[in-house]
Amino acid sequence: MSSRAAQTARDPLPTERSALNFELHEGENVVGRDWSARIRIDSPSISRHHARITISGNEATIEDLGSRNGTSVRGRRVRQITPLAAGDTILFGTIAGTFHVLDNPPSTESAPN
């Protein structure tokens, strides 16, 4: 994979303005309140298994997993698997996030002599 994906979540409530950053890995990344979720967000508006972000090569998709408060991308409710693009705004219940694509950091390995 030539790039890494990251998702930044921000609770829109005025009392919680800090951003959380999560690195997404190749394959399935479940977002939810459950301890088994790769992206764990402890908020009452988040279901235990809220959504799934799938990274496959340079493509990313999101799907809602039947969450109570829904998932939206670019202001539209996610009702089926939806492609993600850099800069997309994602809403998990009341938790807002932004999807970012990051370049891989340069290798620290030395070249063979």
C-alpha positions as CSV (number, residue, x, y, z in Angstrom):
1,M,0.0,0.0,0.0
2,S,1.5,3.3,-1.0
3,S,-0.4,5.4,1.5
4,R,-1.8,5.1,4.9
5,A,-5.3,6.2,5.9
6,A,-6.1,8.0,9.1
7,Q,-9.4,9.1,10.5
8,T,-9.7,12.0,12.9
9,A,-12.7,12.1,15.2
10,R,-14.0,15.1,17.0
11,D,-16.9,15.4,19.4
12,P,-18.9,18.5,18.3
13,L,-20.0,19.2,21.9
14,P,-18.4,22.5,23.2
15,T,-17.0,20.8,26.3
16,E,-15.0,18.3,24.2
17,R,-12.9,19.9,21.5
18,S,-9.9,17.6,21.4
19,A,-9.3,15.6,18.2
20,L,-8.5,11.9,18.3
21,N,-6.4,10.4,15.5
22,F,-6.6,6.7,14.5
23,E,-4.5,4.9,12.0
24,L,-6.5,2.6,9.8
25,H,-4.9,-0.6,8.7
26,E,-5.3,-2.7,5.5
27,G,-8.5,-4.7,5.7
28,E,-11.5,-4.1,8.1
29,N,-11.4,-1.4,10.8
30,V,-14.5,-1.6,13.0
31,V,-15.5,1.7,14.7
32,G,-17.5,1.3,17.9
33,R,-17.8,1.4,21.6
34,D,-16.9,-2.3,22.1
35,W,-13.5,-3.1,23.5
36,S,-12.9,-5.3,20.4
37,A,-13.4,-2.4,18.0
38,R,-10.1,-1.4,16.2
39,I,-11.3,2.2,16.4
40,R,-12.9,2.5,19.9
41,I,-14.9,5.7,20.6
42,D,-16.5,5.8,24.1
43,S,-19.6,7.9,23.5
44,P,-23.3,7.1,24.2
45,S,-24.1,8.0,20.5
46,I,-21.8,5.2,19.2
47,S,-23.0,1.7,19.0
48,R,-20.8,-1.2,20.1
49,H,-20.2,-2.1,16.5
50,H,-21.1,1.1,14.7
51,A,-19.4,1.2,11.3
52,R,-16.7,-0.5,9.3
53,I,-14.0,1.2,7.3
54,T,-12.3,-1.1,4.9
55,I,-8.9,-0.3,3.4
56,S,-8.0,-2.2,0.2
57,G,-4.8,-1.0,-1.5
58,N,-5.4,2.7,-2.2
59,E,-9.2,2.6,-1.8
60,A,-11.3,3.0,1.3
61,T,-15.0,2.3,1.9
62,I,-17.3,2.7,4.9
63,E,-20.5,0.9,5.8
64,D,-22.9,1.4,8.7
65,L,-23.3,-1.8,10.8
66,G,-26.9,-1.2,11.8
67,S,-26.0,1.5,14.3
68,R,-28.8,3.1,16.3
69,N,-27.7,6.7,15.5
70,G,-26.4,6.2,12.0
71,T,-23.3,7.1,10.0
72,S,-23.1,9.9,7.5
73,V,-20.4,10.8,4.9
74,R,-20.4,14.3,3.3
75,G,-23.8,15.0,5.0
76,R,-25.5,11.9,3.5
77,R,-26.6,8.9,5.5
78,V,-24.6,5.7,4.8
79,R,-27.1,3.0,3.7
80,Q,-24.7,0.9,1.6
81,I,-21.0,0.5,1.2
82,T,-19.7,4.1,0.4
83,P,-16.3,5.1,-1.0
84,L,-14.2,7.5,1.1
85,A,-12.0,10.2,-0.3
86,A,-9.4,12.4,1.4
87,G,-11.0,15.2,3.3
88,D,-14.4,13.5,3.6
89,T,-16.4,14.4,6.7
90,I,-17.8,11.4,8.6
91,L,-20.4,11.5,11.3
92,F,-20.7,8.5,13.6
93,G,-23.8,9.3,15.7
94,T,-22.9,12.7,17.1
95,I,-19.1,12.2,16.7
96,A,-17.6,14.1,13.7
97,G,-14.5,12.9,11.9
98,T,-12.4,13.7,8.9
99,F,-10.8,11.0,6.7
100,H,-7.2,11.7,5.7
101,V,-4.8,9.9,3.4
102,L,-1.2,10.1,4.6
103,D,1.9,9.2,2.7
104,N,4.0,6.4,4.1
105,P,6.9,7.8,6.1
106,P,10.3,7.3,4.5
107,S,12.1,4.0,5.5
108,T,14.8,4.3,8.1
109,E,16.5,1.2,6.8
110,S,19.9,1.7,5.3
111,A,20.5,0.7,1.7
112,P,22.7,-2.3,1.3
113,N,26.3,-1.6,0.4
